[in-house]
Amino acid sequence: MMGYFSQIHNQPAALALPELTQRERDALALMAQHHSNQDIAQSLSLSDKIERNYTLNIFAKYQVGDRAESIMRAKDAGLGQ
């Protein structure tokens, strides 16, 4: 069982977070680095509204209510390992 979970943490983000689109993973990675929504939008060349949509999509897919919970879920899935 330990081997299974260590494989999850060593997978690329696309495999560890299959429910998210690449842009959602990009936004989540920046979120995990404590960037504001405005900074994330600017970094990804998005409007503030589109960035908010990505954030809300992440919350819905992870069934969480805030950034902290979504970051914890992503880290548990292997993002940033």
N, C-alpha and C positions, 0 to 999 in steps of 0.2 A: 504494500500500500504506500509506503514511503517513496518508492520509485515512481509511482503514478503521480503523486503530488509534486515531486521534484521536476518531473517532465512538464507539468503545467507551467511552472514558474520559469522554465527555460525556453518556452515557446515564444515565437514572435507575437506581438500584440494582436495581429489579425487572427491568430489561432486561439489565443487566450481570451479574446473578447469578440467572438464571432457574431454576437448580436448587434454590434455597433458598426456603423459605416466607417470608412477611413477618416472622413472629416470629423465624425463624432469622436473617434479615437484621438485625433489631433487636438481637438478642443479639450478633451478630458485630460490629455497629457499636460497641456498648458494649465488647466485648472489645478492639477495635482502639484504644479510648480508655483501655486498661489498667485497666478495672474488674475487680474480682474476681468469681468466680462468684456469691458471696453478694450483692454489690452489683447484679449484673445481675438476679438473681432478684428482688431488692427493687424495682429500678427498673421491671421489667416486671410486677410483681405476680404472680410465679410462686413456686411452692414450689422449694426447692433441688433436689429430684429432677427436676422438670420442666425446670429450667434445665440441669441436667447432661445430660438427654436431648437438648435442643437442641444443646448443645455437641458431644455424641457424634454426632448427626446431621450436623452441619457437618463434623466430621472425616471421617466416612464418605463424604459426598457429594464432598468435595474430595480424598479418599484421602490424608489427612495424619495425622500422629501427635501434633501438639501445636498449642497456640494460636498460636504464632509463625508456623508454616507456614500456618495457615488465614488469619491476618491478611495475610500476604504475598500469598496467592492472591486475597483479596478486594480488596486495593489494586491488584493487577495487573489485576483485572477492572473497576476503576473506582469502588469504594466509597470514599467520602470525597473524591472529586475535586470 
